[in-house]
Amino acid sequence: MLYQIPIDFTLAGVYSWTQKLSDQTVTGTVVVLGSEAGPIGNWPYEAGTETWYYDKTVSAQNSPQQLVLKLETMKPPTSAELIAVVGEIRETQTQIGVSEIAPSWVEGDVVPEGTPVFTMEKVLEGEGDFDPLYYNVSMIMPVDGEPLMPTFYTSIPDLPSIFGDNPVTVGITAQFTQVAKGEDGYPTEGWFWTGRDPAT
């Protein structure tokens, strides 16, 4: 089974994310626990979930606007190294939400007015065929003081994860670039979404 932002189903992992908007850069992490993985330390993470964290926002003039997801580590949840990393995240960052990592796609191209849309343009350090995903997997992560949980979009029904059915290894990086309405990668009629309800 593969996931929205995937890891091996028996392991735990941490993704970093960076969103470069026109006037600011926002960063954070995601703690992901496989559907058949045991607990991470004594913390109440549930198997099959991804927990999103917000680290900081800094003033920056960015061009182009981008959103990057990178798998920083993936280990057994009992790993002392992983537990130390997650402990630091919990101490220094702010949790912004939890979602199931198995995507449940809903038909509809709902994009909130004025919210930047980012489409997958490149995958680095990955093995597999990612070309069919480019401009067919997109996401939003609105910032309202602090970032909100993301919504993922795709034109591919039943897409198993943002990386398709390709395996993931530490270092795999998805690069999303901002697109305007009418450009390739901007959700249109017939697309699907999963994650935070974009209408709320």
N, C-alpha and C positions, 0 to 999 in steps of 0.2 A: 504494500500500500504506500502511496506517495501522498505528499501533503502540499498545502498552500505554499509555505516556505519549508522545504523538506529537510529531514535528517533520517538516518537509519532508524527503523522502528523500535530497536532495542536500546538506542543510545539517547543522549541528551546533547544539546548544542547551543551555541550562542552566535547569533548574527549581530553585526553592527549595521546601523543605517545612518546615512547622511543625506539630508534634503537641502539642496542649495536653491533658495528662492532669490528673487531679484535683489532683495535688500537685507537678507539674513541667511545664516546657515544654521540648521537645526540638526542635532545628533542624538543618538540613543542606541539601544540594543534590544534584542529579542531573545528570551530564554525559551527554548523549544524542547519538549519532552516527548519522545516517541510513544506510540500507542501501546507498546508492550514493554516499556521501560519502567524500572523501579523508581523510587523517590530520589530527589536530589537533597542530600543532607536530611535535616528535619523540617524542611520547608514544605508548605502545602501545595506544591505544584501537582496538578493532576496529569496523569498519562494522557497523551493525545491533545495537549494544549500548547499554545504559544502565548507567552506573556510579554507584552510590549512595555518598554521603559523609555523615558525621556531623560536625556542627560543635560544638555544645555543649548542655548541659542546665542549666537554671536552676530554682531552687526557685520555685514559683508555685502559687497557688490559682486554678484555672480553672473557670469555669462559664459556658456549657456546655463540655464537652470537645469539641475539634474537631481535624481534620487538614486542612491546606490545602496545595495544590500550585499553584504559579504559574510560568508560563513567563517567565523574566526576560530572556532574550536568545536569538535564533536568527539565525545568520549563517553564511556560508561558513566551513568549518573553517580556511581560510588567513587569516581576518580577524585583524589584530593585536589588535583590541579583545577578541575572543573568546579568543585565545590568552593574553592578559594575565589575563582573568577566570579561566580554567581553571588557569593557573599559580598564582594566589593560592589557589584552592581546594585544589590539591595540596599547597601549603606549609602551610596552616593547618587543614585538616580531615582526618578519618580515613576511609579507604575501608572500607566495610562489605560490599561485594559487587558483583557484575556479573551482569546477566541479559540474555537476548535481548529486543529490544524488540517483536518480533512475537509476540503472545500465543499460547500453545498451551493452550487451555482443557481442564481435566480435570473430569469430572463428579464431584460430591461436595461436601457442605456441611461439611467438616471445619473446625471452629473450636476451637483449643486452649482448654481450660477456663480461665476467668479472664482471657483476653486481650481487651482493649477492641476492639470492632468499630465502625467508622465507615462511614456510608453517605452517598453523594453526595446533597446536598440542594439545591445551587445551583451554577451556573456563571456567572461574571462575565466581562465583556469578551470574550465569544465570539459568533460569528455562526452561527446554526443553531438547530435544535430540540433542546434538551437535556431537555425535560420527560420523554420516555419513559425517560431514564436515571435520573432521581431515584428513590431507594430501590430501584433495580435494579442499581446498581454500588456495591460496598462494598470495604473494605480493612482489613487489620490490619498494624501495625508494632510487634511486641512490643519492650519495652525490658528488657534483662537486663544491667544495668550500662551498656551502650550499646545503641542500637537494632539490631534485626536487620533483614534485608532484608524488604520487604513482601510480602504475599500479596494479590492482588486477587480479588474474587468478583463474579459476575454471575448474574442469572437469564436472561440473553439468550444463547442459544447462538451461538458464532462471533462474538461482539462484537469489532470490529476494534481498538478502543481505549477507554479510559475516557471519551473524548469522543464515542463512537459514530463516525459517518462525517462528523462536522462538521470543517471545517478549523480549524487553530489559528493564532493570531497572538500576537505578544509581548503579554504582559499577561493572557492568558486564565488564569483562576483557578478551580480546582475546590475547593469547600468541602464537607467531609465532617463530619457530626455523629455523635457516639457514640450507638449504639442498644443496647438490652438484648435479650436473647433473647426472642423472641415479638413484638417490635416490627417495623414495616415496615423493610425494609433489612437485617435480620439473616438471614444465609444459612440456608436451609432445604433440605429434600429437593428435588432437581432443580436446585439451583444448580451453578455451575462455579467453578473456581479456576485461577489461573495465578501464576507467580512462585515464591517460596520454598515448598517443600512444607510445609503447615501442620502435618503430623503429625510433623515433626522439630524 
